[in-house]
């Protein structure tokens, strides 16, 4: 980051290489659509580059970057409230290391059900869950990322977990 701030554009390429998978995962889990996730991932890195001066080098870069991605995706979801329950080719793949075909099929079905249940959650609950459980952000970092009071974040996490458990009652 220091080299990038110093004007070395190529140094930012290294940052992208290091964090693109985790940022894409945040976007994909929130949006549920590969192309949209790729677009928002690219936009997140563009925004990060434009806001290099706002990055606090005393804090880890990964959570800051995933926060930008999460906020972008949340804004995107709020603008496009359509139900994003499309299952693309990525979700139809069998899990790696699946043994017997029947076991692999059950595991793949379980993954699709979990994904559908996550995508069925309201955007703020899904975002809070994604940032907490997949992004590794603290409650305070989620509150900052989502621009919400800490109490709202806790409420979104509680309700999201409850709805997710209800949606998966017959699956897991």
Secondary structure, DSSP 4 states (H G I P E B T S, - for coil): -HHHHTT-HHHHHHHHHHHHHHHHHHHHHHH--HHHHHHHHHHHHHHHHHTGGG--TTS-HHHHHHHHHHHHHHHHHHH--S------TTTTSPPTT--SHHHHHHHHHHHHHHHHHHHHS-HHHHHHHIIIIIS---HHHHHHHHT--HHHHHHHHHHHHHHHHHHTTTT-
